[in-house]
Amino acid sequence: MAESQLIERIVRWIKLKVKEAGAKGGVIGLSGGIDSSVVAYLAQKALGSEILGLIMPCYNCPQDEEYALLIAKRLKIKFQRVCLDSIYDSFCRILPSGHKIPLANLKPRLRMITLYYFANNLNYLVLGTGNKSEIMVGYFTKYGDGAADLLPLGGLLKSEVRKLAEELRIPPAIIKRIPSAGLWEGQTDEREMGISYERLDQNLLALKDKEKITGYPEDRQKVQTLMEKSKHKRSLIPVFIP
């Protein structure tokens, strides 16, 4: 399917889902990365002025905010900056000392709280920015950036998101950025996952269609293990039935 056709389908889907929910528009967390930028472009096409971009720095590198502002201004959408540094500091003071990952996961969970506060106030839906590559291996924070009402990119691999970004004419500097969740200084997605997006996508495709795509067989077990360990993130909460 051509990228232009895919864009049209996603735009129609966003419109439909917002209407079905009886909502007025959508809230997006603008991170300055490729995924949030693509979602912002798609949402603006679908919802026009009924979209709010939230820029939520929490000890991020300054470039994140710079690119997030660039997208908001280029799309001429409403946006608001909510700095979470002091709230994060307060949590760290009142909580017992913790390991690196639990402390880092506070950041996307604070952003989730902020997104839903604005969404509830405005009768908007939260538009998540996760893509299929990340979802399939659990590379997201449960009840953090994994919490959303709609996932426009949830069925697209990272490589497919890049093609959409090019079709939407998102600034090349954003498309070329090294993907990072900004959880700590120097953190990158690929280093944390232990695999590049190219190799991950090829393996996910190979697992789906074993006869047509060989992928990178040496990474196959790693990807399968990541998928199995993160299965709980993609499932509804188990409920005991007496």
C-alpha angles and dihedrals in degrees: 000000000000116000091240091057092047091052091052091050094050092047091052090047093053091049091049096047094048090049093047090053092051089238128144101219147319142283120213131188106229109210100165090247130120097256097052090043092054092048090049092052092048093046092050089053091048103039106022111196093358094087131097124198116205120203106199112179115192106173090314125155111271091243091068091063092041092057093041089056090047091057094045093050095043091053092040091226129151112266139175133195118223113179111209098184096105093044090051090049091051092052091049090052097050098039122077115257112284143186125272098262098048090049092048091049090060088074099062090040091055088049090051091054090050094048093051093046090059093040092053091047094050100034088243130140123240109244109208123212102210119127130210095256091059096039094052094055096035097249095157137077114263108241087004122076086346090067114090143126095230133021107199092178097038093107096046128086118229090255089056091049089055090055090050090050090054092048090049089049095236110178109280091229089065094045090051096047117119103253112250135162088210092233093144138351112295094008117148131184096233095048091050094047091044093228137075120250090241093057092040093052093047091052093047089052091047092051089052096046109019096174099054104036126047098183116175105321092190089066096044097097092047092053092046090050092050090050093049095046092050097045091108090062091060096044134082115256108278111249123203111229112202 
